[in-house]
Amino acid sequence: MSEALSAFFGDANPARLRLRLPATSANLGPGFDAAAVALDFYLEIEAEPAAEFSIDATGRDREHCSLLEGNLILEVYKNLLESNGQRLIPLAIQMTNEIPLGMGCGSSAAGRLAAICLAVHFGQLDWSSKRILEEAVALEGHPDNAAACWLGGFVTAAGEGRRVHVASVAPPDEWRAIVVLPAEPLATSEARAALPATYSRADTVANIQSVALLGLAFAQARDDLLRMAMRDRIHQPYRASLCPLLPRLLPLAGEHGILGVALSGAGPSVLIVVGSQQSMQAAATAVHQALEGMQEPELKVCRFEPMGTSQSFEAMLRGL
């Protein structure tokens, strides 16, 4: 086991494991399956060996998160132990979830990474940080959310077979985000089914131009670039009918302190990047006005998370 991870995953007697995994917003407009940023609301898990599996969940989607059957985290955890020849260790899990399910905020990436960390820890797998990320990307099918959740900050990522190439930067400290959440979720499979099989040269070039600006806008805190850098012609026009918040909110980019607007992941939520804390009230007011007449959405005000997944453990001292 690598020295860096041994501090997290312990030795031959697995300790209680605590995890905190951030929400993420992928694509950011033109960075389809390639760019994402971490946000400061989380999936938090504490787990220890037990006689049988149990989940005590609080927070968002508590009933769904508490299920033992069809639970993404438990399924991935069990499959990894089995496929790596390790005995199954039942876990007692305490979970606090702030990431809405099916809203384009990276809930599946956080869940899969949590499961992998649990399997590496309790199964005593000799996996590096890179191997953990590569497994998460393989399970997700695309690298953006998993890379941002694991590493934090703004990331760009590309896959090459099972290898993942990632670059990351800390987002500007002064920037803020508003995630506009509709009442109903949207399955990623449905959002992907709306996309065409081919694109015109003009649309492809436009997206290349925008995504080339996107990384530099985040790295250099270029407020003036972000409206153009988050422009998209590859997926958002085709998903607009499934994500009715988007057409109402896109025109706000460049106004009221709002730097850029894009679908959060595959939607249906919308990510709004705001230039400063001082502009948040004006931005929120503009959002409410733009959505007048629609069912009132939830506005989740947040910051960008520079750190990514955090892990800690403590020895289980029984009978002392």
KOLMARFI-968972 format. One record per residue: chain; residue number from 0; x, y, z of N, C-alpha, C, O in turn. Coordinates in steps of 0.1 Angstrom, whole numbers. Layout:
<rs>
R   chaine   num    n.xx    n.yy    n.zz   ca.xx   ca.yy   ca.zz    c.xx    c.yy    c.zz    o.xx    o.yy    o.zz
R        A   NUM       X       Y       Z       X       Y       Z       X       Y       Z       X       Y       Z
...
</rs>
This chain:
<rs>
R   chaine   num    n.xx    n.yy    n.zz   ca.xx   ca.yy   ca.zz    c.xx    c.yy    c.zz    o.xx    o.yy    o.zz
R        A     0       8     -12       0       0       0       0       9      12       0      19      13       7
R        A     1       5      23      -8      13      34      -9      13      42       5       4      41      13
R        A     2      25      49       7      26      56      20      15      66      22      10      68      33
R        A     3      11      73      11       1      83      13     -12      78      17     -19      84      25
R        A     4     -16      66      12     -29      60      15     -29      52      28     -39      50      34
R        A     5     -17      47      32     -17      39      44     -21      47      56     -27      42      66
R        A     6     -19      60      56     -24      69      67     -39      69      68     -45      71      78
R        A     7     -46      66      56     -60      66      56     -66      52      59     -75      51      66
R        A     8     -59      42      53     -65      29      53     -60      19      63     -65       8      64
R        A     9     -51      23      71     -47      15      83     -39       3      79     -33       2      69
R        A    10     -39      -7      89     -31     -19      87     -40     -32      87     -51     -31      81
R        A    11     -36     -42      93     -43     -55      92     -56     -55     100     -64     -64      98
R        A    12     -58     -45     108     -71     -44     116     -78     -31     112     -76     -21     118
R        A    13     -87     -32     102     -93     -20      97    -100     -12     107    -108     -18     115
R        A    14     -98       1     107    -104      10     117    -117      15     111    -120      13     100
R        A    15    -124      21     120    -136      28     116    -132      39     105    -122      46     107
R        A    16    -139      40      94    -136      49      84    -146      60      82    -158      58      82
R        A    17    -141      72      81    -150      84      79    -146      90      65    -134      91      62
R        A    18    -156      93      57    -154      99      44    -163     112      43    -174     112      48
R        A    19    -158     121      36    -166     133      32    -163     136      17    -152     139      13
R        A    20    -173     134       9    -172     135      -6    -180     147     -11    -192     147      -8
R        A    21    -174     156     -19    -182     168     -23    -191     165     -35    -188     156     -43
R        A    22    -201     173     -36    -209     174     -48    -201     179     -59    -190     186     -57
R        A    23    -205     177     -71    -198     182     -83    -208     187     -94    -219     182     -94
R        A    24    -203     196    -102    -210     200    -113    -202     198    -126    -191     204    -127
R        A    25    -206     190    -135    -198     186    -147    -203     193    -159    -214     199    -160
R        A    26    -194     193    -169    -196     199    -182    -194     214    -182    -186     219    -191
R        A    27    -200     221    -173    -199     236    -172    -201     242    -186    -194     252    -190
R        A    28    -210     237    -193    -213     242    -207    -206     233    -217    -211     222    -220
R        A    29    -195     237    -223    -188     230    -234    -180     219    -230    -176     211    -239
R        A    30    -176     217    -217    -167     206    -213    -173     193    -212    -172     187    -201
R        A    31    -181     188    -222    -189     176    -221    -180     164    -218    -171     161    -226
R        A    32    -183     158    -207    -175     146    -202    -161     149    -200    -153     139    -200
R        A    33    -157     161    -198    -143     164    -197    -139     174    -186    -128     175    -182
R        A    34    -149     182    -182    -146     193    -172    -156     192    -161    -168     189    -163
R        A    35    -152     196    -149    -161     196    -137    -155     204    -126    -143     207    -126
R        A    36    -163     208    -116    -159     215    -105    -165     210     -92    -177     206     -93
R        A    37    -158     209     -81    -164     204     -68    -171     216     -61    -167     227     -62
R        A    38    -181     212     -54    -190     222     -47    -190     218     -32    -187     207     -28
R        A    39    -193     228     -23    -191     226      -9    -203     221      -2    -207     226       9
R        A    40    -210     211      -8    -220     203       0    -217     188      -3    -212     185     -14
R        A    41    -220     179       7    -213     167       7    -221     155      10    -233     156      15
R        A    42    -216     143       7    -220     130      12    -210     126      23    -198     125      20
R        A    43    -215     124      35    -206     121      46    -209     107      51    -221     104      53
R        A    44    -199      98      53    -201      85      57    -192      81      68    -180      85      68
R        A    45    -197      74      78    -189      67      88    -193      52      88    -204      49      90
R        A    46    -183      44      87    -186      29      86    -176      21      95    -165      25      97
R        A    47    -181      10     100    -173       1     108    -179     -13     106    -190     -15     102
R        A    48    -170     -24     108    -175     -37     106    -186     -41     116    -187     -35     127
R        A    49    -195     -49     111    -207     -52     119    -211     -67     116    -206     -73     107
R        A    50    -221     -72     124    -226     -85     122    -234     -86     109    -235     -97     102
R        A    51    -241     -75     105    -249     -74      93    -249     -60      88    -246     -51      95
R        A    52    -253     -59      75    -253     -45      69    -265     -37      75    -276     -42      78
R        A    53    -262     -24      78    -272     -15      82    -268      -1      77    -256       2      76
R        A    54    -278       8      74    -275      22      70    -284      31      78    -297      29      77
R        A    55    -279      40      86    -287      50      93    -284      63      85    -274      69      87
R        A    56    -294      67      77    -292      79      69    -300      91      73    -311      90      78
R        A    57    -294     103      72    -301     115      74    -298     124      62    -289     122      54
R        A    58    -305     135      62    -303     145      51    -312     143      39    -323     137      41
R        A    59    -308     147      27    -316     146      15    -318     131      11    -310     122      13
R        A    60    -330     128       6    -333     115       1    -330     104      11    -325      94       7
R        A    61    -334     107      23    -330      98      34    -335      84      32    -328      74      34
R        A    62    -348      83      28    -354      69      26    -347      61      15    -344      49      17
R        A    63    -343      68       4    -336      61      -6    -322      57      -2    -318      46      -4
R        A    64    -315      66       5    -302      63       9    -301      52      20    -291      45      21
R        A    65    -312      50      27    -313      39      38    -315      25      33    -313      16      40
R        A    66    -319      24      20    -322      11      14    -310       2      14    -299       6      11
R        A    67    -312     -11      18    -302     -21      17    -302     -28       4    -292     -33      -1
R        A    68    -313     -29      -3    -314     -35     -16    -314     -24     -27    -321     -14     -26
R        A    69    -306     -27     -37    -305     -17     -48    -297      -5     -44    -298       6     -51
R        A    70    -289      -6     -34    -282       6     -29    -268       7     -37    -261      -3     -36
R        A    71    -266      18     -44    -254      19     -52    -241      16     -44    -232       9     -49
R        A    72    -240      22     -32    -228      21     -25    -225       7     -20    -214       1     -22
R        A    73    -236       0     -15    -234     -14     -11    -231     -23     -23    -223     -32     -22
R        A    74    -238     -21     -34    -236     -30     -46    -221     -29     -51    -215     -39     -53
R        A    75    -216     -17     -52    -202     -15     -57    -193     -21     -46    -183     -27     -50
R        A    76    -195     -18     -34    -186     -23     -23    -186     -39     -23    -175     -45     -23
R        A    77    -197     -45     -24    -198     -60     -24    -191     -65     -37    -183     -75     -36
R        A    78    -194     -59     -49    -188     -64     -61    -173     -63     -61    -166     -72     -66
R        A    79    -167     -52     -56    -153     -50     -56    -146     -60     -47    -136     -66     -50
R        A    80    -152     -63     -35    -146     -73     -26    -146     -87     -33    -136     -94     -32
R        A    81    -157     -90     -39    -158    -103     -46    -149    -104     -57    -142    -115     -59
R        A    82    -148     -94     -66    -140     -95     -78    -125     -94     -74    -117     -98     -83
R        A    83    -121     -90     -62    -107     -90     -58    -104    -101     -48     -94    -101     -41
R        A    84    -113    -111     -47    -110    -122     -39    -110    -120     -24    -103    -127     -17
R        A    85    -117    -110     -19    -117    -106      -5    -131    -111       1    -141    -110      -5
R        A    86    -130    -115      14    -142    -119      21    -151    -107      23    -146     -95      24
R        A    87    -164    -109      23    -174     -98      25    -175     -95      40    -177    -103      48
R        A    88    -172     -82      43    -173     -77      56    -185     -68      57    -186     -57      52
R        A    89    -196     -73      64    -208     -64      66    -204     -51      73    -195     -51      82
R        A    90    -211     -40      70    -208     -27      76    -220     -21      82    -231     -22      77
R        A    91    -218     -14      94    -228      -5      99    -224       9      94    -213      14      97
R        A    92    -233      15      87    -229      28      80    -239      39      86    -251      37      86
R        A    93    -232      50      90    -240      62      93    -237      72      81    -226      74      78
R        A    94    -248      78      76    -247      86      64    -254      99      66    -266      99      70
R        A    95    -248     110      62    -255     123      61    -253     127      46    -241     129      42
R        A    96    -264     129      39    -263     132      25    -269     146      22    -280     149      26
R        A    97    -261     154      16    -265     168      12    -266     169      -3    -270     179      -9
R        A    98    -263     158     -11    -262     159     -25    -275     153     -31    -278     141     -29
R        A    99    -283     161     -38    -296     156     -43    -294     146     -54    -285     147     -62
R        A   100    -302     135     -53    -301     124     -63    -308     128     -76    -319     134     -76
R        A   101    -301     124     -87    -307     126    -100    -309     140    -105    -317     143    -113
R        A   102    -301     150     -99    -302     164    -102    -290     170    -109    -289     182    -112
R        A   103    -280     161    -113    -268     166    -120    -258     172    -111    -250     181    -115
R        A   104    -258     167     -98    -248     172     -89    -238     162     -84    -232     163     -74
R        A   105    -236     152     -92    -226     142     -90    -228     132     -79    -219     127     -73
R        A   106    -241     129     -76    -244     119     -65    -239     105     -68    -234      98     -59
R        A   107    -239     101     -81    -235      87     -84    -220      87     -83    -214      76     -79
R        A   108    -212      97     -87    -198      97     -86    -194      96     -71    -185      89     -68
R        A   109    -200     104     -63    -197     104     -49    -200      91     -43    -193      85     -34
R        A   110    -212      85     -46    -215      71     -41    -205      61     -45    -202      52     -37
R        A   111    -201      61     -58    -192      51     -62    -178      52     -56    -172      43     -52
R        A   112    -173      65     -55    -161      67     -48    -161      63     -34    -152      57     -28
R        A   113    -172      65     -27    -174      61     -13    -173      46     -12    -166      41      -3
R        A   114    -180      39     -21    -179      24     -21    -165      19     -23    -161       9     -17
R        A   115    -158      25     -33    -145      21     -35    -136      23     -23    -128      14     -20
R        A   116    -137      34     -17    -129      37      -5    -132      26       6    -123      22      13
R        A   117    -145      23       8    -149      13      18    -143       0      14    -138      -7      23
R        A   118    -143      -4       2    -137     -17      -2    -122     -18      -1    -117     -28       4
R        A   119    -115      -7      -4    -101      -6      -3     -97      -7      12     -87     -14      16
R        A   120    -104       0      20    -101       0      35    -104     -13      41     -96     -19      47
R        A   121    -117     -17      41    -121     -29      48    -117     -42      41    -115     -53      48
R        A   122    -114     -42      28    -109     -53      21     -94     -54      20     -88     -63      15
R        A   123     -87     -43      26     -73     -43      26     -67     -44      12     -57     -52      10
R        A   124     -73     -37       3     -68     -37     -11     -56     -28     -12     -56     -17      -6
R        A   125     -46     -32     -19     -34     -24     -21     -35     -14     -33     -28     -16     -43
R        A   126     -44      -5     -31     -47       4     -42     -41      18     -40     -43      24     -29
R        A   127     -35      24     -50     -31      38     -49     -42      48     -51     -53      43     -55
R        A   128     -40      60     -49     -50      71     -52     -54      70     -66     -66      72     -70
R        A   129     -44      69     -75     -46      68     -89     -55      56     -93     -64      58    -101
R        A   130     -53      45     -87     -61      33     -90     -75      35     -85     -85      31     -92
R        A   131     -77      41     -74     -91      44     -69     -98      53     -79    -110      50     -82
R        A   132     -92      64     -84     -98      72     -93    -101      65    -106    -112      67    -112
R        A   133     -92      57    -111     -94      50    -124    -106      40    -122    -114      38    -132
R        A   134    -107      34    -111    -119      25    -109    -132      32    -109    -142      28    -115
R        A   135    -132      44    -103    -144      52    -102    -148      57    -116    -160      57    -120
R        A   136    -138      61    -124    -141      65    -138    -146      54    -146    -155      56    -154
R        A   137    -140      42    -144    -145      30    -152    -160      27    -149    -168      24    -157
R        A   138    -163      29    -136    -177      26    -132    -187      37    -137    -198      34    -140
R        A   139    -182      50    -136    -190      61    -141    -192      61    -156    -203      65    -161
R        A   140    -182      57    -163    -182      58    -178    -177      71    -184    -176      72    -196
R        A   141    -174      80    -175    -168      93    -179    -160      99    -167    -164      96    -156
R        A   142    -150     107    -170    -141     110    -159    -144     123    -151    -138     125    -141
R        A   143    -153     131    -156    -154     145    -151    -158     145    -136    -151     151    -128
R        A   144    -170     140    -133    -175     140    -119    -166     133    -109    -163     138     -99
R        A   145    -161     121    -113    -153     114    -104    -140     121    -101    -136     121     -89
R        A   146    -134     127    -111    -121     134    -109    -123     146    -100    -115     149     -91
R        A   147    -134     154    -102    -136     166     -94    -140     162     -79    -135     168     -70
R        A   148    -147     151     -78    -151     146     -64    -139     141     -57    -137     144     -45
R        A   149    -130     134     -63    -118     128     -57    -107     139     -54    -101     139     -43
R        A   150    -105     148     -64     -94     158     -63     -98     172     -58     -90     179     -52
R        A   151    -111     175     -60    -115     189     -57    -111     199     -67    -104     196     -77
R        A   152    -116     211     -66    -113     222     -75    -120     220     -88    -129     213     -90
R        A   153    -114     228     -98    -118     227    -112    -109     217    -119     -97     218    -118
R        A   154    -115     207    -125    -106     197    -132    -110     195    -146    -122     197    -150
R        A   155    -100     192    -154    -102     186    -168     -96     172    -168     -86     170    -162
R        A   156    -103     163    -175     -99     149    -174    -102     143    -188    -111     146    -195
R        A   157     -93     133    -191     -95     125    -203     -91     111    -200     -82     108    -193
R        A   158     -98     101    -206     -95      87    -205     -88      82    -216     -89      86    -228
R        A   159     -79      72    -213     -72      64    -223     -72      50    -219     -63      45    -212
R        A   160     -82      42    -224     -84      29    -218     -89      31    -204     -98      38    -201
R        A   161     -82      24    -195     -84      25    -181     -76      36    -174     -78      39    -162
R        A   162     -67      42    -182     -59      53    -176     -67      66    -177     -75      68    -185
R        A   163     -64      75    -167     -71      88    -166     -60      98    -165     -51      98    -156
R        A   164     -61     108    -173     -52     120    -173     -60     132    -167     -70     135    -173
R        A   165     -55     138    -157     -63     148    -150     -54     160    -147     -42     159    -143
R        A   166     -59     172    -149     -53     185    -144     -63     192    -136     -75     192    -139
R        A   167     -59     199    -126     -68     206    -117     -62     219    -112     -50     221    -111
R        A   168     -71     229    -110     -67     241    -104     -77     245     -93     -89     241     -93
R        A   169     -73     253     -83     -83     258     -73     -91     269     -80     -85     279     -86
R        A   170    -104     269     -79    -112     280     -84    -110     293     -77    -105     293     -66
R        A   171    -113     304     -83    -111     317     -77    -118     318     -64    -130     314     -63
R        A   172    -111     323     -53    -117     324     -40    -130     332     -40    -139     329     -32
R        A   173    -130     343     -48    -141     352     -47    -154     347     -54    -165     352     -52
R        A   174    -152     338     -63    -164     333     -71    -173     325     -62    -169     318     -53
R        A   175    -186     325     -64    -196     318     -57    -205     310     -68    -204     313     -80
R        A   176    -213     302     -63    -222     294     -72    -236     293     -66    -238     294     -54
R        A   177    -246     293     -75    -260     290     -71    -264     278     -80    -263     278     -92
R        A   178    -268     267     -73    -274     256     -81    -289     257     -80    -294     256     -69
R        A   179    -295     258     -91    -310     260     -91    -316     246     -94    -314     240    -104
R        A   180    -323     241     -84    -328     227     -84    -343     227     -86    -350     233     -79
R        A   181    -347     220     -97    -361     218     -99    -367     208     -90    -360     202     -82
R        A   182    -380     206     -91    -387     197     -82    -384     183     -85    -384     174     -76
R        A   183    -383     179     -98    -382     166    -102    -368     162    -108    -362     171    -114
R        A   184    -363     150    -105    -350     146    -110    -351     143    -125    -362     142    -131
R        A   185    -339     140    -131    -338     135    -145    -327     125    -146    -316     127    -141
R        A   186    -331     113    -151    -321     102    -153    -311     106    -163    -314     111    -174
R        A   187    -298     104    -160    -287     107    -170    -289      99    -183    -287     105    -193
R        A   188    -294      87    -182    -297      79    -194    -307      86    -203    -305      87    -216
R        A   189    -317      92    -198    -327     100    -206    -321     112    -212    -323     116    -223
R        A   190    -312     119    -204    -306     131    -209    -296     128    -220    -295     135    -230
R        A   191    -289     117    -219    -280     113    -230    -287     108    -242    -282     110    -253
R        A   192    -299     102    -241    -307      98    -252    -311     109    -261    -315     107    -272
R        A   193    -312     121    -255    -316     133    -263    -306     138    -272    -309     147    -281
R        A   194    -294     134    -271    -283     139    -279    -282     133    -293    -285     121    -295
R        A   195    -278     141    -303    -277     136    -317    -265     127    -319    -256     127    -310
R        A   196    -264     119    -329    -253     111    -332    -241     118    -338    -230     114    -337
R        A   197    -244     129    -345    -233     137    -352    -236     152    -350    -247     156    -346
R        A   198    -225     160    -352    -226     174    -350    -220     181    -362    -211     175    -369
R        A   199    -224     193    -365    -218     201    -376    -204     206    -372    -200     206    -360
R        A   200    -196     209    -382    -183     215    -379    -184     228    -372    -176     230    -363
R        A   201    -194     236    -375    -195     249    -368    -198     247    -353    -192     254    -345
R        A   202    -207     238    -350    -210     236    -336    -197     230    -328    -195     233    -317
R        A   203    -190     221    -335    -179     215    -329    -168     225    -326    -162     226    -316
R        A   204    -165     234    -336    -155     244    -335    -159     254    -324    -151     258    -316
R        A   205    -172     258    -323    -176     267    -313    -174     261    -299    -170     269    -290
R        A   206    -176     248    -297    -174     243    -284    -159     242    -281    -155     244    -270
R        A   207    -151     238    -291    -136     238    -289    -131     252    -284    -123     253    -275
R        A   208    -136     262    -291    -132     276    -287    -136     279    -272    -128     285    -265
R        A   209    -148     275    -269    -153     278    -255    -146     271    -245    -142     276    -234
R        A   210    -144     257    -247    -137     249    -237    -123     253    -235    -117     251    -225
R        A   211    -116     258    -246    -103     263    -245    -102     275    -236     -92     277    -229
R        A   212    -112     283    -236    -113     295    -226    -116     291    -212    -112     297    -203
R        A   213    -124     280    -211    -129     276    -198    -118     274    -187    -119     279    -176
R        A   214    -108     265    -190     -98     263    -180     -90     275    -176     -87     277    -165
R        A   215     -87     284    -186     -80     296    -183     -88     306    -175     -83     313    -167
R        A   216    -101     306    -178    -110     315    -170    -110     311    -155    -109     320    -147
R        A   217    -110     298    -152    -110     294    -138     -96     295    -133     -94     300    -121
R        A   218     -85     292    -140     -72     293    -135     -67     308    -133     -59     310    -124
R        A   219     -72     317    -141     -68     331    -140     -78     340    -135     -77     352    -135
R        A   220     -89     335    -129    -100     343    -124    -105     353    -134    -106     365    -130
R        A   221    -107     349    -146    -111     358    -157    -126     360    -158    -132     352    -165
R        A   222    -131     369    -150    -146     371    -150    -151     374    -164    -162     370    -168
R        A   223    -143     381    -172    -147     386    -185    -148     375    -195    -154     376    -205
R        A   224    -142     363    -192    -142     352    -202    -153     342    -199    -157     335    -208
R        A   225    -158     342    -187    -167     330    -183    -180     329    -191    -184     318    -194
R        A   226    -186     341    -195    -198     340    -202    -196     332    -215    -204     323    -219
R        A   227    -186     336    -223    -183     329    -235    -177     315    -233    -180     305    -240
R        A   228    -169     313    -222    -163     300    -219    -173     290    -215    -171     278    -217
R        A   229    -185     294    -210    -196     284    -207    -206     283    -217    -217     276    -215
R        A   230    -204     288    -229    -213     287    -240    -212     273    -246    -201     267    -247
R        A   231    -223     267    -249    -223     253    -254    -233     251    -266    -244     257    -266
R        A   232    -228     243    -276    -237     239    -287    -238     224    -289    -243     220    -300
R        A   233    -232     216    -280    -231     202    -282    -242     194    -274    -248     185    -280
R        A   234    -246     199    -262    -256     191    -255    -267     199    -249    -279     194    -249
R        A   235    -265     211    -245    -275     219    -239    -287     222    -248    -299     221    -243
R        A   236    -285     226    -261    -297     228    -269    -306     216    -270    -318     218    -272
R        A   237    -301     204    -270    -309     192    -271    -315     188    -258    -325     180    -259
R        A   238    -310     193    -247    -316     189    -234    -325     199    -229    -331     197    -218
R        A   239    -327     211    -236    -335     222    -230    -349     218    -228    -355     222    -218
R        A   240    -355     209    -236    -369     205    -234    -370     197    -222    -381     197    -216
R        A   241    -360     190    -218    -360     181    -206    -356     189    -193    -359     185    -182
R        A   242    -350     201    -195    -345     209    -184    -351     223    -186    -343     232    -190
R        A   243    -363     226    -183    -370     238    -187    -364     250    -179    -367     262    -183
R        A   244    -356     248    -168    -350     260    -162    -340     266    -171    -338     278    -170
R        A   245    -333     258    -179    -321     263    -186    -325     275    -196    -318     285    -195
R        A   246    -335     274    -205    -338     285    -214    -341     298    -207    -338     309    -212
R        A   247    -347     297    -195    -350     309    -187    -338     315    -181    -337     328    -180
R        A   248    -328     307    -178    -317     312    -170    -304     316    -179    -296     324    -175
R        A   249    -303     310    -190    -291     312    -199    -290     327    -202    -278     332    -202
R        A   250    -300     335    -205    -299     349    -208    -293     358    -197    -289     369    -199
R        A   251    -293     352    -184    -287     360    -173    -272     361    -173    -267     370    -166
R        A   252    -265     353    -181    -251     353    -181    -246     367    -186    -250     372    -196
R        A   253    -237     373    -178    -232     386    -181    -240     398    -174    -236     409    -176
R        A   254    -250     394    -167    -259     404    -160    -260     401    -145    -258     390    -141
R        A   255    -263     412    -137    -266     410    -123    -254     403    -115    -257     396    -105
R        A   256    -242     405    -119    -231     398    -113    -229     384    -116    -220     377    -111
R        A   257    -237     379    -126    -237     365    -130    -226     363    -141    -228     370    -151
R        A   258    -216     355    -139    -206     354    -149    -209     343    -159    -205     345    -171
R        A   259    -215     332    -156    -218     322    -165    -230     313    -160    -232     312    -148
R        A   260    -236     306    -170    -248     298    -167    -246     285    -175    -243     286    -187
R        A   261    -249     274    -169    -249     261    -177    -257     251    -169    -259     252    -158
R        A   262    -261     240    -177    -266     229    -170    -256     223    -160    -244     223    -163
R        A   263    -261     218    -149    -252     211    -140    -252     197    -144    -262     190    -142
R        A   264    -241     192    -149    -240     179    -154    -250     177    -166    -251     185    -175
R        A   265    -258     166    -165    -268     163    -175    -281     170    -172    -291     169    -179
R        A   266    -281     178    -161    -294     185    -157    -301     176    -148    -297     165    -144
R        A   267    -313     180    -144    -320     192    -148    -317     204    -140    -322     215    -144
R        A   268    -308     204    -130    -303     215    -123    -295     224    -132    -289     220    -142
R        A   269    -294     237    -128    -286     247    -135    -276     253    -126    -279     256    -115
R        A   270    -264     254    -130    -253     260    -123    -251     274    -127    -250     277    -139
R        A   271    -251     283    -118    -249     298    -120    -236     302    -113    -236     300    -101
R        A   272    -227     307    -120    -214     312    -113    -216     327    -112    -218     335    -121
R        A   273    -213     331     -99    -215     345     -95    -201     351     -92    -193     344     -86
R        A   274    -199     364     -95    -185     369     -94    -180     372     -80    -168     372     -78
R        A   275    -190     374     -71    -185     377     -57    -197     375     -47    -209     374     -52
R        A   276    -194     375     -35    -204     374     -24    -214     386     -25    -226     384     -23
R        A   277    -208     397     -28    -216     410     -28    -227     409     -39    -237     416     -38
R        A   278    -225     401     -49    -234     400     -60    -245     390     -59    -254     388     -67
R        A   279    -244     382     -48    -253     371     -46    -268     375     -45    -276     368     -51
R        A   280    -271     385     -38    -285     389     -37    -291     393     -50    -302     389     -53
R        A   281    -283     401     -57    -288     406     -70    -290     394     -80    -300     393     -87
R        A   282    -280     385     -79    -281     373     -88    -293     364     -84    -301     360     -93
R        A   283    -295     362     -71    -307     354     -67    -320     360     -71    -329     353     -75
R        A   284    -321     373     -69    -333     381     -73    -336     379     -88    -347     377     -92
R        A   285    -325     380     -96    -327     379    -111    -331     365    -114    -339     363    -124
R        A   286    -326     355    -107    -331     341    -110    -345     339    -107    -353     334    -115
R        A   287    -350     344     -96    -364     343     -92    -373     350    -102    -383     345    -106
R        A   288    -369     362    -107    -377     369    -117    -377     362    -130    -387     362    -137
R        A   289    -366     356    -134    -365     349    -147    -374     336    -147    -379     332    -157
R        A   290    -376     331    -135    -384     319    -134    -399     321    -129    -406     312    -125
R        A   291    -403     334    -129    -416     337    -125    -427     330    -134    -426     329    -146
R        A   292    -436     324    -127    -447     316    -133    -444     301    -134    -453     294    -137
R        A   293    -432     297    -130    -428     283    -130    -429     279    -115    -430     287    -106
R        A   294    -430     266    -113    -429     260    -100    -417     265     -93    -406     264     -99
R        A   295    -418     270     -81    -406     276     -74    -395     266     -72    -397     256     -65
R        A   296    -383     269     -77    -372     259     -76    -365     262     -62    -368     272     -56
R        A   297    -356     253     -59    -347     255     -47    -334     262     -52    -329     257     -62
R        A   298    -330     272     -46    -317     278     -49    -307     274     -38    -308     278     -26
R        A   299    -297     266     -42    -287     262     -32    -274     270     -34    -268     269     -45
R        A   300    -272     279     -25    -260     288     -26    -248     281     -20    -249     276      -9
R        A   301    -237     281     -27    -225     274     -23    -213     280     -28    -213     290     -36
R        A   302    -201     275     -23    -188     279     -28    -182     267     -36    -188     256     -36
R        A   303    -171     269     -43    -164     259     -49    -155     252     -39    -148     259     -30
R        A   304    -154     239     -39    -146     231     -29    -132     228     -35    -132     221     -45
R        A   305    -121     233     -29    -108     231     -35    -102     218     -31     -92     214     -37
R        A   306    -107     210     -21    -100     199     -15    -104     185     -20     -95     177     -20
R        A   307    -116     183     -24    -119     169     -28    -123     160     -16    -127     165      -6
R        A   308    -122     147     -19    -126     137      -9    -116     137       3    -104     137       1
R        A   309    -122     137      15    -113     136      27    -117     123      34    -128     119      34
R        A   310    -107     117      40    -108     104      47    -101     104      60     -90     110      61
R        A   311    -106      98      70    -100      96      83    -104      83      89    -114      78      85
R        A   312     -96      79      98    -100      66     105     -96      67     119     -88      75     123
R        A   313    -102      58     127     -98      57     142     -98      43     146    -107      35     141
R        A   314     -89      39     154     -88      25     159    -101      22     167    -106      30     174
R        A   315    -105      10     165    -117       5     173    -112      -2     185    -108     -13     185
R        A   316    -114       5     196    -109       0     209    -121      -6     217    -128       1     224
R        A   317    -122     -19     216    -134     -25     222    -130     -31     235    -120     -37     237
R        A   318    -139     -29     245    -137     -35     258    -127     -28     266    -122     -33     277
R        A   319    -123     -15     262    -113      -8     270    -119       4     277    -112      12     284
</rs>
